Amino acid sequence: MTASLRVRQLRTATAALREPLGSVMDTAIASRGAPATLHIPLPPGAEAARQARQTTALLLAPGTADCPRHIAEDLVLIVSELVTNAMLHADGPYALTVALERGRAGIAVSDGSSAMSGHRGTAQRTEAGGRGLQIVRALGADLFVSRSGPGKQVIAVLTWEP
């Protein structure tokens, strides 16, 4: 698949999201070769994880991306876990970036908190929670945390045989 065809397909996939999600979504897609990159700001609160999952699922839909279905499902789960962690443990603003190329995807969730520990004073921890990053690692993703402007990015990189 050529880079220009991939960009057109990504634009088509994300344009379909604009209407059902309203004007809160401001999507940017850039590709000069590989990887194709999708970036969206996320609203604060519970809506963010749903929006991130839907956007990622459309990006990875069959015929849109060179990504096997089982890998696409893992990537959507990784996005969900990282966004949920950001909402629970960091202050906004929040954003999701997904970079996709043949055999590799990078997912970055940005937040406005400079705390690298992942804990903020107002976070409420329940006994059912606390396994998000374990799930991400169990799916085979490498995890990184990087300072980004006044905040940070939590980055997951997943590779597979194309």
C-alpha positions in Angstrom: 0.0 0.0 0.0 1.4 3.4 -1.0 1.8 6.1 1.6 -0.6 8.4 -0.2 -3.3 5.7 -0.4 -2.8 5.0 3.3 -3.2 8.7 4.2 -6.5 8.8 2.1 -7.8 5.7 3.9 -6.9 7.2 7.3 -8.6 10.5 6.5 -11.7 8.5 5.4 -11.7 6.5 8.6 -11.3 9.5 10.9 -13.8 11.6 9.0 -16.4 9.0 9.8 -15.8 9.6 13.5 -16.3 13.3 13.3 -20.1 13.2 13.0 -20.9 10.8 15.8 -18.4 12.2 18.2 -19.2 15.9 17.5 -16.9 18.8 17.3 -14.6 17.7 20.3 -12.5 15.8 17.9 -9.8 17.6 16.0 -7.9 15.0 14.0 -4.5 15.4 12.3 -3.0 12.8 10.1 0.5 13.1 8.7 2.4 10.8 6.5 5.5 11.3 4.4 6.2 7.7 3.8 5.9 5.5 6.9 4.7 5.6 9.6 1.2 7.1 9.1 0.3 9.1 12.2 -3.0 9.9 13.8 -3.2 12.5 16.6 -6.4 13.5 18.5 -6.9 15.6 21.6 -9.0 13.8 24.2 -11.7 15.2 26.4 -11.3 14.8 30.1 -13.4 12.1 31.8 -14.9 8.8 30.8 -15.6 9.9 27.3 -11.9 9.9 26.4 -11.4 6.1 26.6 -14.4 5.4 24.4 -13.3 8.0 21.9 -9.8 6.7 21.8 -11.0 3.1 21.3 -13.4 4.1 18.5 -10.8 6.2 16.7 -8.1 3.5 16.9 -10.6 0.7 15.8 -11.4 2.8 12.7 -7.8 3.5 12.0 -7.0 -0.3 12.2 -10.2 -1.5 10.4 -9.7 -4.2 7.7 -8.8 -2.5 4.4 -7.6 0.6 6.2 -4.4 -0.6 7.7 -1.8 -3.4 7.2 -2.5 -4.9 10.6 -3.8 -8.4 11.3 -7.1 -8.4 13.2 -5.8 -10.0 16.4 -3.0 -7.3 16.5 -5.6 -4.6 15.9 -7.7 -5.9 18.8 -4.6 -5.8 21.1 -3.8 -2.3 20.0 -7.3 -1.1 20.8 -7.0 -2.7 24.3 -3.6 -1.0 24.8 -5.0 2.4 23.8 -7.9 1.9 26.2 -5.6 1.0 29.1 -3.2 3.9 28.6 -6.0 6.5 28.2 -7.8 5.1 31.3 -4.5 5.3 33.3 -4.0 8.9 32.2 -7.5 9.9 33.2 -7.1 8.2 36.6 -3.6 9.3 37.5 -2.8 12.5 35.7 -4.1 16.0 34.9 -5.1 17.1 31.4 -4.9 18.1 28.7 -4.9 14.7 27.2 -4.0 13.5 23.7 -3.6 10.2 21.8 -1.1 9.6 19.0 -1.0 6.4 17.1 1.8 5.8 14.6 1.4 2.8 12.3 3.8 1.2 9.9 4.2 -2.3 8.5 4.9 -4.6 11.5 5.0 -1.9 14.2 2.7 0.5 16.0 3.5 3.2 18.5 0.8 4.5 20.9 1.5 7.6 22.9 -0.9 9.1 25.4 0.0 12.6 26.5 -1.1 14.3 29.7 -0.5 17.6 31.5 1.1 16.1 34.6 4.9 16.3 35.0 4.8 13.6 37.7 6.6 10.6 36.3 5.3 8.3 39.1 1.8 8.0 37.6 0.0 9.0 40.8 -1.8 12.2 41.5 -3.2 13.1 44.8 -6.9 12.9 43.7 -6.7 9.5 42.1 -9.0 6.9 43.6 -7.8 3.3 43.4 -10.2 0.4 43.6 -9.3 -3.2 44.3 -10.5 -4.2 40.9 -8.0 -1.9 39.2 -4.3 -1.5 39.0 -3.5 -4.0 36.2 -3.5 -1.7 33.2 0.2 -1.6 32.5 0.5 -5.3 33.3 -2.1 -6.0 30.6 -0.2 -3.8 28.2 3.1 -5.6 28.9 1.3 -9.0 28.7 0.2 -8.2 25.2 3.9 -7.8 24.3 4.2 -4.0 24.2 7.3 -2.2 25.3 6.5 0.7 27.6 8.3 4.0 28.0 7.6 7.3 29.8 9.0 10.5 28.4 8.7 14.2 29.4 6.8 16.2 26.8 6.4 19.9 27.3 4.9 20.6 30.7 3.6 17.0 30.9 4.6 13.6 29.8 3.8 10.8 27.3 3.3 7.2 28.1 4.4 5.2 25.0 3.7 1.6 24.1 5.4 0.0 21.1 4.1 -3.2 19.7 5.7 -5.2 16.9 4.6 -8.2 14.9 5.5 -10.2 11.8 4.0 -8.5 8.8 
